[in-house]
Amino acid sequence: MDVPILGPILRWLQALFFSKHLQIAILGLQSAGKTSLVNVISSGQFSEEMVPTVGFNMRKIQSGNVQIKMWDIGGQPRFRSMWERYCRGVSAIVFVVDSAIPRPSTEQQPASATSTAVETAPDPSADKQSRAAALTTAAGTGSASSRLANIAWHTATEELHALVSRPELAGIPLLVLATKNDVKGAASVEEVIKVMKLDTLRAREVSCYSVSSKTQSNIPRTMQWLCNRQPLGTGK
């Protein structure tokens, strides 16, 4: 004979003993789109107007039997010294870059022939003509805007490589999210991998997805990636 009360009890026991708790550190330069991404993941809501993160924010989200604690860390220079602390013991590091910023020329940065594989997600923003125009603009004239764009990509690359080179963070999976792929001319996954030299990173899982918080493009794929991580966090 079925006992109705057993259903809720079994579900409670299953959630208690079989749930998975993850910690994720979300980093990137200021205005890259980190907080917008966290808001969309946690609530499904997107806003054009976002207040820059001061210090850090923490969000908890539930996806099936997976609970994820997300640390959204400020990207201004004065907060970057905090990044390593919040990355220790996490299940994964998510590094967010603004793919709408024009890229520097990659002609002098050939990919390593012995590079490690970087997992990628489909890039729905593919618009070859607009992307080619953006590359030409970025590489061509040496204008002030081009120089600032070059500095932004260079700084993001240097900060990421310096961070993951820390011995305390060895082996932690890395997901690079190229946000704002809804903007015409946004960098493709292949361009981000090349500019940021992701194919040179060793001894860790590295993935790169092109996403948009505004259209929620590849957000489900990102959530799937996060939920598949191992619960390595030790609590903060």
MOHU-V664416 format. One record per helix or strand. SS is the DSSP state (a for helix, b for strand). FROM is the first residue (numbers start at 1). LEN is the number of residues. Records with the same first field share a line. If there is no record, write none. Layout:
SS=FROM-LEN + FROM-LEN
This chain:
a=5-14 + 34-10 + 77-11 + 128-13 + 144-21 + 167-3 + 189-7 + 198-3 + 219-9
b=20-8 + 56-8 + 66-8 + 92-7 + 119-2 + 173-7 + 206-5 + 212-1 + 217-1
